[in-house]
């Protein structure tokens, strides 16, 4: 009996040999940067090709950097709730970025499918920003305060962490804190990335 393996164009486009090689030759294992640490520099292009920087965004208020892969089921679970946070609190005093580890074409399909309206940035070849942040799983979220310190670091889907991030966004924007999850949302307390 013969089995055939097929690779789609999307799979091929998102295959990052350079990034994989860097992870295997790494001397220390990757681990997400913990709360209290200083956030590494982020300067990336958004989907329109415009450069954005963490330093500029932090001048306005906290930044939530949400790293993801389009084919990650946990990212697909998490991002609609990030969109909800953005709709409630996004604006001049709170910035929310999705940082994709995928090809821009596939990233556009993802944001269309899940109704994402907040800015999406594209990590470069070899995932330089993801590596600086110690990503080993997706999604991984970092809430970064204006002084540049990481307030919250969340790997995977965590209902408690998302509620805490939502509360911090409400505080930063001086808006009333609203419940992030609705009674009809059937979500786990935690799901690994």
C-alpha positions in Angstrom: 0.0 0.0 0.0 1.3 3.4 -1.0 0.9 6.5 1.1 1.3 9.9 -0.4 2.3 13.1 1.4 1.2 16.4 -0.1 2.5 19.8 0.9 0.2 22.7 0.2 1.4 26.0 -1.1 0.4 27.5 2.3 2.5 24.9 4.2 5.5 25.5 1.9 5.2 29.3 2.2 5.1 29.1 6.0 8.0 26.6 6.2 10.9 28.5 7.8 14.0 26.4 7.5 16.2 29.2 8.8 14.1 29.7 11.9 14.1 25.9 12.6 17.8 25.6 12.2 18.4 28.5 14.6 16.2 26.8 17.2 18.2 23.5 17.0 21.6 25.1 17.3 20.5 27.4 20.2 22.6 26.8 23.3 19.8 27.6 25.8 16.1 26.5 25.4 13.6 29.1 24.5 11.3 30.3 27.4 8.9 33.2 27.3 10.2 36.3 29.0 8.6 36.5 32.5 6.7 39.4 34.1 9.0 42.1 35.5 11.6 41.7 32.8 12.4 44.5 30.3 10.7 44.0 26.9 13.0 43.6 24.0 12.8 46.1 21.1 10.1 45.5 18.5 10.4 47.2 15.1 8.3 45.5 12.5 6.2 46.2 9.4 2.5 45.9 9.5 0.5 44.2 6.7 0.5 47.5 4.8 4.3 47.7 4.9 4.4 50.5 7.5 7.1 50.3 10.2 5.9 50.4 13.8 8.0 50.4 16.9 7.3 49.4 20.5 9.1 52.5 21.8 6.6 54.8 19.9 3.6 52.8 21.0 4.6 52.8 24.6 4.6 56.6 24.6 0.8 56.4 24.4 0.2 53.6 27.0 0.5 49.8 27.5 1.0 47.5 24.5 -0.3 44.0 24.2 1.9 42.0 21.8 0.2 38.8 20.8 2.5 36.4 18.9 0.7 33.8 16.8 0.7 31.3 14.0 -2.3 31.1 11.6 -2.6 27.3 11.8 -2.4 27.1 15.6 -5.8 26.0 17.0 -5.1 27.8 20.3 -4.4 31.1 18.4 -7.7 30.6 16.6 -9.4 30.3 20.0 -7.6 33.3 21.5 -7.8 35.9 18.8 -11.6 36.6 18.8 -11.3 37.4 22.5 -8.3 39.7 21.8 -10.6 41.4 19.2 -13.1 41.9 21.9 -10.5 43.6 24.1 -9.5 45.8 21.2 -13.2 46.8 20.6 -13.7 47.6 24.3 -10.3 49.4 25.0 -8.2 49.8 21.9 -7.3 53.3 20.9 -5.0 56.1 21.9 -4.1 54.8 25.4 -3.9 51.1 24.7 -2.2 49.4 21.7 -2.9 45.8 20.7 -0.7 44.1 18.1 -0.9 40.6 16.6 2.5 39.5 15.5 2.3 36.8 12.9 5.0 34.2 12.3 3.4 33.4 8.9 3.4 34.7 5.3 1.4 38.0 4.9 -1.0 36.3 2.4 -1.9 33.6 5.0 -2.0 36.1 7.8 -4.6 38.2 5.8 -6.8 35.1 5.3 -6.6 34.5 9.1 -7.6 38.0 10.1 -10.5 38.0 7.6 -11.7 34.6 8.8 -11.6 35.6 12.5 -12.8 39.2 12.0 -9.6 40.7 13.4 -9.4 44.5 13.1 -6.4 45.4 15.3 -3.0 46.0 13.7 -1.1 42.9 12.6 2.7 42.9 12.3 4.8 40.3 10.4 7.9 38.8 12.1 10.9 38.5 9.8 12.7 35.5 8.4 14.0 33.4 11.2 11.5 35.0 13.6 14.0 37.5 15.1 11.5 39.3 17.4 9.8 36.0 18.4 13.2 34.6 19.3 14.1 37.7 21.4 10.9 37.2 23.3 11.7 33.5 23.9 8.7 32.0 22.0 8.4 28.3 22.0 4.6 28.1 21.7 1.8 30.1 20.1 0.0 32.1 21.0 2.2 33.9 23.5 1.0 37.3 24.8 3.0 40.0 26.5 1.4 43.0 28.2 4.1 45.7 28.2 3.7 48.7 30.4 4.9 52.2 29.3 8.2 52.0 31.2 9.0 48.9 29.1 8.5 46.3 31.7 6.5 43.2 31.0 3.4 43.1 33.2 1.9 39.9 32.0 3.3 36.9 30.1 0.8 34.3 28.9 1.6 31.2 26.9 -1.4 29.5 25.3 -5.0 30.4 26.2 -5.6 31.4 29.8 -9.0 32.8 30.8 -7.6 34.3 33.9 -4.7 36.1 32.1 -7.0 37.4 29.4 -9.4 38.8 32.1 -6.4 40.4 33.8 -5.2 41.9 30.5 -8.7 43.2 29.9 -8.8 44.8 33.3 -5.4 46.5 32.8 -6.6 47.8 29.4 -9.7 49.3 31.1 -7.5 50.9 33.8 -5.1 52.4 31.2 -8.0 53.8 29.1 -9.9 55.0 32.2 -12.9 53.1 30.9 -15.3 51.0 33.0 -14.0 47.4 33.1 -16.5 45.2 31.3 -16.7 41.4 31.4 -14.5 39.9 28.6 -16.3 36.6 28.6 -20.1 36.2 28.0 -22.1 33.4 29.6 -22.6 31.7 26.2 -18.8 31.6 25.6 -17.8 27.9 26.0 -14.1 28.4 26.7 -11.7 26.3 28.8 -9.9 27.8 31.8 -6.6 27.0 30.0 -5.5 25.5 26.7 -1.8 25.0 25.9 -0.3 26.6 22.8 
